[in-house]
Each structure stands twice: as C-alpha cells, then as structure tokens.
Amino acid sequence: MTDELLRYRSEFPILEHTTYLISNSLGAMPRGVYEAMKSYADTWATRGVRAWEESWWMLAADVGDQIGALTNAPKGSVSTHQNVTTCQAVVASCFDFSAKRNKVVYSDLNFPSVMYFWEAQRACGARVHMVKTDDGVSVPTERLLDAIDEQTLLVPISHVIFRSAYINDAKAIVEKAHKVGAHVVLDTFQSLGTVPVDVQSLNVDFACGGVLKWLCGGPGVAYLYVRPDLGKKLAPRFTGWMAHENPFGFEIGPIRYTDPPYRFMNGTPHIPSLEAARPGLNIVAEAGVQRIREKSKRQTARLIELADKHGWRVNTPRDPERRGGTVSIEMPDSQEVCRELLKREILVDWRPRAGLRMSPHFYNTDEELERGILAVEEILKERTVAAR
C-alpha cells in the first residue's frame, strides 16, 4: 500500500536521523521555518519600525485565520496568544463569578496547567467541580453531563486527553451545557492536526489550543476561537492595547473594544513565533486533517497490537473513534525505558499514570513503529540481564 502522506517526510529535517514518535509533545520542525525566520530577520533589518504597518500588525489575525480554516471557523473569529492558559484566562475575564451562576465543571484528566488556572479562580468566587476518572483513561461522560447544571457558567474540557488520547464526546457536552445556559471552552491542543475539529458543527462557544504539537508550528503560538455571536458582545477584562478601537491613538482611560479577533488580544504579539508557525500550518492544511486522521487510526492500532503481543498495559482507548493520535503504554520500568530510547535517537516521552507515550504523525513510516517497539524489547532484555 502506497502511503501518499510520506511525500511530506523530506520537509522535516529531524526525521533524517531520528525515529520521531513524539508529535503529541512537539511536532517535527518543517524545513520552511529556516526561510520564515530569515524573512522575519530580513524584514526587521531592512524595514525597521515600518514592519508593523506593512505586515506585523496584521500577522496575529492572519495566522488566526490560517488556524481557523483547519477548524471551519469563520474568518476573524480566531485570535492568537502565547499559550492555552492565557487563552483560558481571556475567556474567564469575560465572566463574573460573583453571581449564583458561578460553577466551573471540568475533568481531572484535563491538562494540569489549565486546571491550576481554574482552581485559582476560586478566589474570584468560582465554584469548581472536578469530575474524576474511574480508570485513568476515560472521562465518565454521564457523570460529567450530570455535573453541568443551571448554576454552571463554564465547562473547560479537553477534546483529547493528553495522558490517554481519549476523545471526549464534545458534541454531547456542548449540547448539555447550552441546554442549561452554560458555555464550553474546548481545549483542542491534542486534537487539531490529527483529529478533525469543526467548531461550527459542534456549535462550541470557545475553542483553544496551540500549534507546537500536531500542527508542527513550534512554541509561542496559541489560538482562541470565540463563536461570532459571543465575540460581538463579550468584554474581556484581561485586555490590552491591541484590543482597543484606536490602538495608535494611545488614549487615556477605559478601553473601547475593537472587533474580533483583536478584541480578544491584549499586548504586543510574538512576531517570530507567528512567522515560525506558518510553514507547518501550510503543510497540515495541504496534507488534509482527514487523511492524517485515517493514517493515525491505523498506526495507533498497530502500536496497540504490538504492545499486546508483549503483554504490556495499554492506557489508551482501543476504540479508534474514541482514540486520538497517541498510544500510552505501561511496561516494566517505563520511565527508564523512555530515557534509554532517547539515547538511541528514538524520541518518545513518559507521563505519570500514562507510561511511555508514542505518537506517530503523517510523516512517520510503519517501519518506525516496529523499530520503536523492538527497541523497547531490547532495552528490557538488557535490563533483565544486567539485574542477574
């Protein structure tokens, strides 16, 4: 079988000397980033301060639209920020936690950074309700839905769980939240780029994520989608000069909000990171998320099959429709195995209560999966011999 997606493999230099199975943590860098960084430096060097009006000021919105196109978001509905925690802070600043409707519902399988943020909102009056997992792999959907009631204000929830790659039932969560008047903040960091996301079909209120993982865009760029009808009326208190109607008027006093997406931005954007993000976004768009998804389901199924043959525990859903792009495997001494794999130029990572995480992307060959598992087998044999 011909794998057409492998034609993009040559665009990623690190694949020439490593077995790269860690795109859930940091996507491989596209070759085009070299030219993007040179172009940024050349612009700064030759145009100086004129770069702001000629390209830099518009760049944050342009990259937002580029990301938004991958999620079927309308133009002008995606703002760009430095990280997802900042995105969720912008959302929180649009709401008042002093009223009766002040409940925040999320799962204990959310990424800890945003968990820390929402826990900190207790000081502002938020009542945080954390729904606990039973198996460490999946979120109990019915329990989560039952927790979303008429006093719920926000439901910040991961689309794909970072530890296990479990895909939450985002549609059911949005429908229940809207039924009782709550809003959903969908974290698509571990889905967009390997699992299709359609914000309009989901009718989600907010969606956020970053480009450094499956979108191969590097660190420093996160995105925040705000549903257009909300974008016209919400007034974030976490704001800054980019959100002002007349930012270069440098007016004194309260802000007069401009239109989205700048309405949800704040301080000066990170121009180099925005430039670096574009080559990866272009490649993912050209490759097509649906094609990437089909390959991902096949390759993650193969990893599960190989793990089963060795009797290792798989901490990832076996149902492909409930599984994202990562397979978490617990084998003996998994953290030490991870360290040894890195020494052998097989790049994976390890997380507590997950184990060894392997995350093939569209540029990975099937042979690399076999190579990674074979290396684990060799390492375990070596450790057994050394322990005798």
Secondary structure as UniProt FT lines:
FT   HELIX           4..11
FT   HELIX           13..16
FT   STRAND          19..20
FT   TURN            23..25
FT   HELIX           32..47
FT   HELIX           48..50
FT   HELIX           52..56
FT   HELIX           57..70
FT   TURN            71..72
FT   TURN            75..76
FT   STRAND          78..81
FT   HELIX           84..92
FT   TURN            93..94
FT   STRAND          103..107
FT   TURN            108..109
FT   HELIX           112..120
FT   HELIX           121..124
FT   STRAND          127..131
FT   HELIX           141..147
FT   TURN            150..151
FT   STRAND          152..158
FT   TURN            162..164
FT   STRAND          166..167
FT   HELIX           170..179
FT   TURN            180..181
FT   STRAND          183..187
FT   TURN            189..194
FT   HELIX           199..202
FT   STRAND          206..210
FT   TURN            214..215
FT   TURN            219..220
FT   STRAND          222..226
FT   HELIX           228..231
FT   TURN            232..233
FT   HELIX           241..243
FT   HELIX           247..249
FT   TURN            260..261
FT   HELIX           262..264
FT   HELIX           271..287
FT   HELIX           289..309
FT   TURN            310..311
FT   STRAND          313..314
FT   HELIX           320..322
FT   STRAND          327..330
FT   TURN            332..333
FT   HELIX           334..343
FT   TURN            344..345
FT   STRAND          346..347
FT   STRAND          349..351
FT   TURN            352..354
FT   STRAND          355..359
FT   TURN            362..363
FT   HELIX           366..387
//
